[in-house]
Amino acid sequence: MNKITLQNIPNQEFDITLDEVDYTIRLRTVRDFTLADIEANGELLKSGVRCVPGIPLLPYKYLTRGGNFFFLCLDGNYPYYTQFEVTQELIYISDSELAEAGNG
């Protein structure tokens, strides 16, 4: 599991390499919720996915390229930029870690 550092700003984009895959992640705030776009090695995997605590951002196995992204929200709320790195964090869990946990 890898914790991904976020900023407390409403719209952000960053690049990160995980399991030898180059990801670009865009987070956008729309009203009171967060949407995500995810690219892997320049290929758009998912656009405009609503961020929900504990639910994978890539909802189908065929979209993953070695793992998936999840928001953990200790406050029980949906991900929202004012709580990034306070009570909410974005994590990446590899396919092998998911399989070990019995979720793969």
A tleap script that builds the chain and sets N, CA, C and O, in Angstrom:
source leaprc.protein.ff14SB
mol = sequence {
  NMET ASN LYS ILE THR LEU GLN ASN ILE PRO
  ASN GLN GLU PHE ASP ILE THR LEU ASP GLU
  VAL ASP TYR THR ILE ARG LEU ARG THR VAL
  ARG ASP PHE THR LEU ALA ASP ILE GLU ALA
  ASN GLY GLU LEU LEU LYS SER GLY VAL ARG
  CYS VAL PRO GLY ILE PRO LEU LEU PRO TYR
  LYS TYR LEU THR ARG GLY GLY ASN PHE PHE
  PHE LEU CYS LEU ASP GLY ASN TYR PRO TYR
  TYR THR GLN PHE GLU VAL THR GLN GLU LEU
  ILE TYR ILE SER ASP SER GLU LEU ALA GLU
  ALA GLY ASN CGLY
}
set mol.1.N position { 0.846 -1.172 0.000 }
set mol.1.CA position { 0.000 0.000 0.000 }
set mol.1.C position { 0.890 1.234 0.000 }
set mol.1.O position { 1.852 1.324 0.764 }
set mol.2.N position { 0.559 2.167 -0.856 }
set mol.2.CA position { 1.277 3.438 -0.942 }
set mol.2.C position { 0.316 4.581 -0.671 }
set mol.2.O position { -0.759 4.659 -1.267 }
set mol.3.N position { 0.709 5.462 0.229 }
set mol.3.CA position { -0.060 6.670 0.499 }
set mol.3.C position { 0.388 7.738 -0.492 }
set mol.3.O position { 1.585 7.946 -0.691 }
set mol.4.N position { -0.561 8.402 -1.102 }
set mol.4.CA position { -0.280 9.437 -2.092 }
set mol.4.C position { -0.580 10.795 -1.456 }
set mol.4.O position { -1.694 11.044 -0.994 }
set mol.5.N position { 0.412 11.654 -1.439 }
set mol.5.CA position { 0.266 12.962 -0.811 }
set mol.5.C position { -0.593 13.870 -1.686 }
set mol.5.O position { -0.346 14.023 -2.882 }
set mol.6.N position { -1.593 14.462 -1.071 }
set mol.6.CA position { -2.477 15.403 -1.748 }
set mol.6.C position { -2.310 16.790 -1.151 }
set mol.6.O position { -1.778 16.950 -0.053 }
set mol.7.N position { -2.773 17.789 -1.891 }
set mol.7.CA position { -2.765 19.161 -1.400 }
set mol.7.C position { -4.185 19.552 -0.996 }
set mol.7.O position { -5.154 18.957 -1.466 }
set mol.8.N position { -4.303 20.539 -0.137 }
set mol.8.CA position { -5.613 21.057 0.276 }
set mol.8.C position { -6.074 22.145 -0.686 }
set mol.8.O position { -6.353 23.273 -0.280 }
set mol.9.N position { -6.151 21.790 -1.971 }
set mol.9.CA position { -6.652 22.716 -2.988 }
set mol.9.C position { -7.740 21.999 -3.782 }
set mol.9.O position { -7.687 20.778 -3.926 }
set mol.10.N position { -8.728 22.735 -4.302 }
set mol.10.CA position { -9.892 22.094 -4.919 }
set mol.10.C position { -9.611 21.347 -6.219 }
set mol.10.O position { -10.271 20.347 -6.502 }
set mol.11.N position { -8.660 21.801 -7.004 }
set mol.11.CA position { -8.350 21.147 -8.275 }
set mol.11.C position { -6.844 20.932 -8.343 }
set mol.11.O position { -6.057 21.862 -8.165 }
set mol.12.N position { -6.463 19.693 -8.604 }
set mol.12.CA position { -5.037 19.391 -8.660 }
set mol.12.C position { -4.775 18.262 -9.643 }
set mol.12.O position { -5.640 17.429 -9.913 }
set mol.13.N position { -3.565 18.262 -10.164 }
set mol.13.CA position { -3.111 17.220 -11.088 }
set mol.13.C position { -1.695 16.858 -10.709 }
set mol.13.O position { -0.885 17.732 -10.400 }
set mol.14.N position { -1.389 15.560 -10.730 }
set mol.14.CA position { -0.032 15.132 -10.413 }
set mol.14.C position { 0.286 13.840 -11.136 }
set mol.14.O position { -0.605 13.084 -11.525 }
set mol.15.N position { 1.576 13.605 -11.307 }
set mol.15.CA position { 2.091 12.378 -11.912 }
set mol.15.C position { 2.765 11.560 -10.825 }
set mol.15.O position { 3.428 12.096 -9.938 }
set mol.16.N position { 2.579 10.239 -10.915 }
set mol.16.CA position { 3.193 9.341 -9.951 }
set mol.16.C position { 3.461 8.005 -10.644 }
set mol.16.O position { 2.648 7.546 -11.446 }
set mol.17.N position { 4.597 7.386 -10.335 }
set mol.17.CA position { 4.927 6.076 -10.876 }
set mol.17.C position { 4.751 5.041 -9.782 }
set mol.17.O position { 5.352 5.136 -8.712 }
set mol.18.N position { 3.913 4.043 -10.068 }
set mol.18.CA position { 3.624 2.970 -9.128 }
set mol.18.C position { 3.648 1.646 -9.888 }
set mol.18.O position { 3.026 1.527 -10.943 }
set mol.19.N position { 4.350 0.669 -9.367 }
set mol.19.CA position { 4.455 -0.637 -10.024 }
set mol.19.C position { 4.841 -0.506 -11.492 }
set mol.19.O position { 4.297 -1.198 -12.352 }
set mol.20.N position { 5.783 0.387 -11.765 }
set mol.20.CA position { 6.337 0.631 -13.096 }
set mol.20.C position { 5.318 1.180 -14.092 }
set mol.20.O position { 5.509 1.066 -15.303 }
set mol.21.N position { 4.250 1.767 -13.592 }
set mol.21.CA position { 3.239 2.410 -14.425 }
set mol.21.C position { 3.246 3.900 -14.090 }
set mol.21.O position { 3.227 4.282 -12.920 }
set mol.22.N position { 3.273 4.737 -15.127 }
set mol.22.CA position { 3.253 6.189 -14.944 }
set mol.22.C position { 1.800 6.664 -14.979 }
set mol.22.O position { 1.143 6.630 -16.020 }
set mol.23.N position { 1.317 7.106 -13.824 }
set mol.23.CA position { -0.057 7.577 -13.697 }
set mol.23.C position { -0.098 9.101 -13.691 }
set mol.23.O position { 0.794 9.760 -13.158 }
set mol.24.N position { -1.141 9.639 -14.289 }
set mol.24.CA position { -1.506 11.043 -14.134 }
set mol.24.C position { -2.885 11.041 -13.502 }
set mol.24.O position { -3.812 10.415 -14.015 }
set mol.25.N position { -3.016 11.741 -12.389 }
set mol.25.CA position { -4.292 11.800 -11.680 }
set mol.25.C position { -4.721 13.254 -11.570 }
set mol.25.O position { -3.947 14.116 -11.154 }
set mol.26.N position { -5.961 13.510 -11.949 }
set mol.26.CA position { -6.555 14.839 -11.825 }
set mol.26.C position { -7.725 14.734 -10.855 }
set mol.26.O position { -8.604 13.887 -11.014 }
set mol.27.N position { -7.726 15.591 -9.863 }
set mol.27.CA position { -8.842 15.667 -8.923 }
set mol.27.C position { -9.513 17.019 -9.097 }
set mol.27.O position { -8.851 18.057 -9.087 }
set mol.28.N position { -10.830 17.002 -9.255 }
set mol.28.CA position { -11.596 18.237 -9.445 }
set mol.28.C position { -12.717 18.285 -8.416 }
set mol.28.O position { -13.363 17.275 -8.136 }
set mol.29.N position { -12.938 19.461 -7.862 }
set mol.29.CA position { -14.041 19.667 -6.933 }
set mol.29.C position { -15.205 20.275 -7.706 }
set mol.29.O position { -15.061 21.299 -8.373 }
set mol.30.N position { -16.350 19.629 -7.604 }
set mol.30.CA position { -17.569 20.107 -8.240 }
set mol.30.C position { -18.635 20.162 -7.157 }
set mol.30.O position { -19.082 19.133 -6.652 }
set mol.31.N position { -19.030 21.364 -6.814 }
set mol.31.CA position { -19.953 21.608 -5.698 }
set mol.31.C position { -19.381 21.012 -4.427 }
set mol.31.O position { -18.389 21.518 -3.903 }
set mol.32.N position { -19.988 19.942 -3.919 }
set mol.32.CA position { -19.508 19.380 -2.650 }
set mol.32.C position { -18.921 17.978 -2.799 }
set mol.32.O position { -18.870 17.224 -1.828 }
set mol.33.N position { -18.482 17.626 -3.993 }
set mol.33.CA position { -17.859 16.320 -4.171 }
set mol.33.C position { -16.632 16.410 -5.065 }
set mol.33.O position { -16.381 17.427 -5.711 }
set mol.34.N position { -15.869 15.307 -5.084 }
set mol.34.CA position { -14.614 15.243 -5.827 }
set mol.34.C position { -14.730 14.232 -6.960 }
set mol.34.O position { -15.234 13.124 -6.771 }
set mol.35.N position { -14.257 14.630 -8.144 }
set mol.35.CA position { -14.193 13.753 -9.311 }
set mol.35.C position { -12.733 13.490 -9.649 }
set mol.35.O position { -11.869 14.330 -9.399 }
set mol.36.N position { -12.461 12.313 -10.220 }
set mol.36.CA position { -11.091 11.956 -10.587 }
set mol.36.C position { -11.022 11.498 -12.037 }
set mol.36.O position { -11.922 10.827 -12.542 }
set mol.37.N position { -9.929 11.879 -12.692 }
set mol.37.CA position { -9.542 11.341 -13.995 }
set mol.37.C position { -8.227 10.605 -13.767 }
set mol.37.O position { -7.344 11.113 -13.075 }
set mol.38.N position { -8.090 9.416 -14.340 }
set mol.38.CA position { -6.869 8.634 -14.160 }
set mol.38.C position { -6.356 8.175 -15.514 }
set mol.38.O position { -7.081 7.565 -16.300 }
set mol.39.N position { -5.080 8.483 -15.774 }
set mol.39.CA position { -4.381 8.007 -16.967 }
set mol.39.C position { -3.242 7.099 -16.532 }
set mol.39.O position { -2.643 7.297 -15.475 }
set mol.40.N position { -2.951 6.102 -17.359 }
set mol.40.CA position { -1.806 5.214 -17.126 }
set mol.40.C position { -0.991 5.146 -18.411 }
set mol.40.O position { -1.498 4.743 -19.458 }
set mol.41.N position { 0.266 5.540 -18.323 }
set mol.41.CA position { 1.159 5.561 -19.477 }
set mol.41.C position { 0.523 6.294 -20.662 }
set mol.41.O position { 0.643 5.866 -21.810 }
set mol.42.N position { -0.157 7.408 -20.361 }
set mol.42.CA position { -0.750 8.244 -21.397 }
set mol.42.C position { -2.119 7.801 -21.880 }
set mol.42.O position { -2.729 8.498 -22.692 }
set mol.43.N position { -2.623 6.669 -21.412 }
set mol.43.CA position { -3.934 6.156 -21.805 }
set mol.43.C position { -4.969 6.522 -20.743 }
set mol.43.O position { -4.783 6.219 -19.565 }
set mol.44.N position { -6.056 7.172 -21.155 }
set mol.44.CA position { -7.116 7.523 -20.217 }
set mol.44.C position { -7.842 6.254 -19.798 }
set mol.44.O position { -8.407 5.547 -20.632 }
set mol.45.N position { -7.824 5.969 -18.489 }
set mol.45.CA position { -8.502 4.785 -17.968 }
set mol.45.C position { -9.921 5.099 -17.530 }
set mol.45.O position { -10.846 4.332 -17.800 }
set mol.46.N position { -10.092 6.230 -16.853 }
set mol.46.CA position { -11.412 6.604 -16.334 }
set mol.46.C position { -11.457 8.110 -16.182 }
set mol.46.O position { -10.498 8.723 -15.712 }
set mol.47.N position { -12.570 8.706 -16.579 }
set mol.47.CA position { -12.735 10.149 -16.500 }
set mol.47.C position { -14.001 10.474 -15.718 }
set mol.47.O position { -15.045 9.857 -15.934 }
set mol.48.N position { -13.909 11.438 -14.814 }
set mol.48.CA position { -15.071 11.912 -14.094 }
set mol.48.C position { -15.662 10.930 -13.099 }
set mol.48.O position { -16.857 10.977 -12.806 }
set mol.49.N position { -14.818 10.031 -12.573 }
set mol.49.CA position { -15.322 9.084 -11.585 }
set mol.49.C position { -15.514 9.798 -10.252 }
set mol.49.O position { -14.621 10.511 -9.794 }
set mol.50.N position { -16.672 9.610 -9.632 }
set mol.50.CA position { -16.942 10.245 -8.342 }
set mol.50.C position { -16.167 9.511 -7.253 }
set mol.50.O position { -16.214 8.285 -7.164 }
set mol.51.N position { -15.462 10.262 -6.437 }
set mol.51.CA position { -14.655 9.692 -5.365 }
set mol.51.C position { -15.550 9.384 -4.164 }
set mol.51.O position { -16.235 10.258 -3.633 }
set mol.52.N position { -15.522 8.122 -3.756 }
set mol.52.CA position { -16.333 7.633 -2.645 }
set mol.52.C position { -15.397 6.888 -1.703 }
set mol.52.O position { -14.561 6.113 -2.168 }
set mol.53.N position { -15.511 7.097 -0.392 }
set mol.53.CA position { -14.583 6.435 0.521 }
set mol.53.C position { -14.666 4.910 0.422 }
set mol.53.O position { -15.750 4.328 0.433 }
set mol.54.N position { -13.483 4.276 0.325 }
set mol.54.CA position { -13.385 2.826 0.328 }
set mol.54.C position { -13.755 2.129 -0.964 }
set mol.54.O position { -13.666 0.904 -1.039 }
set mol.55.N position { -14.166 2.864 -1.981 }
set mol.55.CA position { -14.564 2.285 -3.265 }
set mol.55.C position { -13.437 2.551 -4.270 }
set mol.55.O position { -12.939 3.673 -4.354 }
set mol.56.N position { -13.030 1.519 -5.040 }
set mol.56.CA position { -11.940 1.724 -6.001 }
set mol.56.C position { -12.282 2.793 -7.041 }
set mol.56.O position { -13.410 2.859 -7.530 }
set mol.57.N position { -11.296 3.624 -7.369 }
set mol.57.CA position { -11.501 4.643 -8.394 }
set mol.57.C position { -11.583 4.026 -9.787 }
set mol.57.O position { -12.228 4.578 -10.678 }
set mol.58.N position { -10.931 2.886 -9.973 }
set mol.58.CA position { -11.042 2.147 -11.227 }
set mol.58.C position { -12.005 0.982 -10.962 }
set mol.58.O position { -11.599 -0.041 -10.410 }
set mol.59.N position { -13.267 1.131 -11.349 }
set mol.59.CA position { -14.299 0.200 -10.894 }
set mol.59.C position { -14.264 -1.189 -11.526 }
set mol.59.O position { -14.932 -2.101 -11.037 }
set mol.60.N position { -13.504 -1.366 -12.596 }
set mol.60.CA position { -13.464 -2.661 -13.273 }
set mol.60.C position { -12.030 -3.168 -13.369 }
set mol.60.O position { -11.103 -2.393 -13.606 }
set mol.61.N position { -11.858 -4.451 -13.188 }
set mol.61.CA position { -10.516 -5.076 -13.199 }
set mol.61.C position { -9.777 -4.790 -14.508 }
set mol.61.O position { -8.566 -4.570 -14.494 }
set mol.62.N position { -10.487 -4.790 -15.635 }
set mol.62.CA position { -9.822 -4.578 -16.917 }
set mol.62.C position { -9.213 -3.178 -17.048 }
set mol.62.O position { -8.369 -2.955 -17.916 }
set mol.63.N position { -9.626 -2.242 -16.204 }
set mol.63.CA position { -9.066 -0.892 -16.243 }
set mol.63.C position { -7.754 -0.773 -15.481 }
set mol.63.O position { -6.967 0.136 -15.742 }
set mol.64.N position { -7.513 -1.680 -14.546 }
set mol.64.CA position { -6.325 -1.553 -13.708 }
set mol.64.C position { -5.075 -1.931 -14.483 }
set mol.64.O position { -5.122 -2.710 -15.435 }
set mol.65.N position { -3.967 -1.369 -14.056 }
set mol.65.CA position { -2.662 -1.640 -14.681 }
set mol.65.C position { -1.662 -2.114 -13.634 }
set mol.65.O position { -0.464 -1.854 -13.749 }
set mol.66.N position { -2.151 -2.804 -12.624 }
set mol.66.CA position { -1.264 -3.302 -11.572 }
set mol.66.C position { -1.754 -2.974 -10.176 }
set mol.66.O position { -1.174 -3.433 -9.192 }
set mol.67.N position { -2.812 -2.188 -10.077 }
set mol.67.CA position { -3.336 -1.820 -8.771 }
set mol.67.C position { -4.505 -0.867 -8.907 }
set mol.67.O position { -4.972 -0.571 -10.007 }
set mol.68.N position { -4.971 -0.389 -7.747 }
set mol.68.CA position { -6.122 0.508 -7.753 }
set mol.68.C position { -5.960 1.577 -6.680 }
set mol.68.O position { -5.132 1.457 -5.777 }
set mol.69.N position { -6.758 2.607 -6.800 }
set mol.69.CA position { -6.711 3.758 -5.907 }
set mol.69.C position { -7.974 3.807 -5.061 }
set mol.69.O position { -9.069 3.519 -5.543 }
set mol.70.N position { -7.808 4.176 -3.789 }
set mol.70.CA position { -8.919 4.255 -2.854 }
set mol.70.C position { -8.747 5.489 -1.976 }
set mol.70.O position { -7.623 5.873 -1.651 }
set mol.71.N position { -9.847 6.101 -1.598 }
set mol.71.CA position { -9.817 7.143 -0.580 }
set mol.71.C position { -10.177 6.520 0.761 }
set mol.71.O position { -11.159 5.786 0.870 }
set mol.72.N position { -9.383 6.815 1.775 }
set mol.72.CA position { -9.693 6.466 3.156 }
set mol.72.C position { -10.127 7.750 3.844 }
set mol.72.O position { -9.414 8.752 3.812 }
set mol.73.N position { -11.293 7.715 4.461 }
set mol.73.CA position { -11.849 8.910 5.089 }
set mol.73.C position { -12.198 8.598 6.533 }
set mol.73.O position { -13.221 7.969 6.803 }
set mol.74.N position { -11.365 9.028 7.453 }
set mol.74.CA position { -11.561 8.744 8.869 }
set mol.74.C position { -12.765 9.475 9.447 }
set mol.74.O position { -13.294 9.079 10.486 }
set mol.75.N position { -13.195 10.531 8.786 }
set mol.75.CA position { -14.315 11.317 9.289 }
set mol.75.C position { -15.665 10.806 8.792 }
set mol.75.O position { -16.706 11.347 9.165 }
set mol.76.N position { -15.656 9.763 7.947 }
set mol.76.CA position { -16.896 9.195 7.441 }
set mol.76.C position { -17.534 9.978 6.303 }
set mol.76.O position { -18.572 9.574 5.780 }
set mol.77.N position { -16.924 11.096 5.915 }
set mol.77.CA position { -17.455 11.913 4.825 }
set mol.77.C position { -16.873 11.492 3.488 }
set mol.77.O position { -15.899 10.742 3.418 }
set mol.78.N position { -17.494 11.994 2.430 }
set mol.78.CA position { -16.941 11.789 1.098 }
set mol.78.C position { -15.665 12.626 0.955 }
set mol.78.O position { -15.523 13.657 1.613 }
set mol.79.N position { -14.728 12.180 0.090 }
set mol.79.CA position { -13.496 12.949 -0.098 }
set mol.79.C position { -13.789 14.388 -0.523 }
set mol.79.O position { -14.580 14.639 -1.431 }
set mol.80.N position { -13.134 15.315 0.157 }
set mol.80.CA position { -13.282 16.732 -0.136 }
set mol.80.C position { -11.975 17.428 0.212 }
set mol.80.O position { -11.401 17.185 1.273 }
set mol.81.N position { -11.511 18.283 -0.671 }
set mol.81.CA position { -10.158 18.828 -0.602 }
set mol.81.C position { -9.782 19.460 0.734 }
set mol.81.O position { -8.612 19.420 1.115 }
set mol.82.N position { -10.731 20.037 1.453 }
set mol.82.CA position { -10.380 20.685 2.724 }
set mol.82.C position { -9.915 19.681 3.777 }
set mol.82.O position { -9.278 20.059 4.761 }
set mol.83.N position { -10.232 18.405 3.571 }
set mol.83.CA position { -9.840 17.370 4.533 }
set mol.83.C position { -8.727 16.458 4.018 }
set mol.83.O position { -8.322 15.529 4.717 }
set mol.84.N position { -8.220 16.713 2.789 }
set mol.84.CA position { -7.096 15.920 2.288 }
set mol.84.C position { -5.918 16.086 3.241 }
set mol.84.O position { -5.578 17.207 3.618 }
set mol.85.N position { -5.308 15.005 3.622 }
set mol.85.CA position { -4.155 14.953 4.523 }
set mol.85.C position { -4.502 15.354 5.957 }
set mol.85.O position { -3.612 15.448 6.802 }
set mol.86.N position { -5.779 15.591 6.238 }
set mol.86.CA position { -6.226 15.873 7.606 }
set mol.86.C position { -6.925 14.624 8.128 }
set mol.86.O position { -6.421 13.954 9.029 }
set mol.87.N position { -8.094 14.312 7.556 }
set mol.87.CA position { -8.814 13.089 7.925 }
set mol.87.C position { -9.041 12.178 6.722 }
set mol.87.O position { -9.666 11.124 6.842 }
set mol.88.N position { -8.525 12.595 5.551 }
set mol.88.CA position { -8.737 11.826 4.324 }
set mol.88.C position { -7.423 11.674 3.573 }
set mol.88.O position { -6.609 12.595 3.506 }
set mol.89.N position { -7.240 10.477 3.007 }
set mol.89.CA position { -6.028 10.246 2.216 }
set mol.89.C position { -6.335 9.344 1.036 }
set mol.89.O position { -7.277 8.551 1.055 }
set mol.90.N position { -5.512 9.489 0.008 }
set mol.90.CA position { -5.596 8.652 -1.181 }
set mol.90.C position { -4.514 7.593 -1.075 }
set mol.90.O position { -3.357 7.901 -0.790 }
set mol.91.N position { -4.898 6.337 -1.307 }
set mol.91.CA position { -3.916 5.251 -1.260 }
set mol.91.C position { -3.983 4.451 -2.546 }
set mol.91.O position { -4.994 4.432 -3.248 }
set mol.92.N position { -2.864 3.787 -2.832 }
set mol.92.CA position { -2.755 2.868 -3.963 }
set mol.92.C position { -2.470 1.497 -3.388 }
set mol.92.O position { -1.575 1.341 -2.557 }
set mol.93.N position { -3.228 0.503 -3.826 }
set mol.93.CA position { -3.008 -0.870 -3.393 }
set mol.93.C position { -2.768 -1.712 -4.645 }
set mol.93.O position { -3.579 -1.708 -5.571 }
set mol.94.N position { -1.643 -2.434 -4.663 }
set mol.94.CA position { -1.299 -3.243 -5.829 }
set mol.94.C position { -2.232 -4.441 -5.947 }
set mol.94.O position { -2.869 -4.845 -4.974 }
set mol.95.N position { -2.305 -5.004 -7.154 }
set mol.95.CA position { -3.136 -6.186 -7.377 }
set mol.95.C position { -2.727 -7.339 -6.470 }
set mol.95.O position { -3.581 -8.074 -5.973 }
set mol.96.N position { -1.417 -7.502 -6.251 }
set mol.96.CA position { -0.955 -8.597 -5.397 }
set mol.96.C position { -1.391 -8.369 -3.945 }
set mol.96.O position { -1.744 -9.328 -3.259 }
set mol.97.N position { -1.373 -7.133 -3.468 }
set mol.97.CA position { -1.857 -6.835 -2.116 }
set mol.97.C position { -3.357 -7.081 -2.001 }
set mol.97.O position { -3.837 -7.596 -0.991 }
set mol.98.N position { -4.092 -6.708 -3.048 }
set mol.98.CA position { -5.532 -6.966 -3.046 }
set mol.98.C position { -5.819 -8.456 -3.039 }
set mol.98.O position { -6.737 -8.900 -2.350 }
set mol.99.N position { -5.050 -9.244 -3.794 }
set mol.99.CA position { -5.238 -10.686 -3.841 }
set mol.99.C position { -4.935 -11.307 -2.471 }
set mol.99.O position { -5.657 -12.196 -2.019 }
set mol.100.N position { -3.878 -10.843 -1.816 }
set mol.100.CA position { -3.522 -11.343 -0.479 }
set mol.100.C position { -4.626 -11.046 0.519 }
set mol.100.O position { -4.861 -11.833 1.436 }
set mol.101.N position { -5.298 -9.932 0.353 }
set mol.101.CA position { -6.375 -9.547 1.271 }
set mol.101.C position { -7.690 -10.263 0.935 }
set mol.101.O position { -8.677 -10.147 1.661 }
set mol.102.N position { -7.682 -11.004 -0.180 }
set mol.102.CA position { -8.882 -11.733 -0.583 }
set mol.102.C position { -9.872 -10.913 -1.362 }
set mol.102.O position { -11.031 -11.303 -1.511 }
set mol.103.N position { -9.422 -9.764 -1.868 }
set mol.103.CA position { -10.321 -8.898 -2.634 }
set mol.103.C position { -9.986 -8.866 -4.115 }
set mol.103.O position { -10.570 -8.065 -4.844 }
set mol.104.N position { -9.086 -9.690 -4.584 }
set mol.104.CA position { -8.628 -9.572 -5.965 }
set mol.104.C position { -9.203 -10.486 -6.905 }
set mol.104.O position { -8.867 -10.448 -8.089 }
savepdb mol mol.pdb
quit
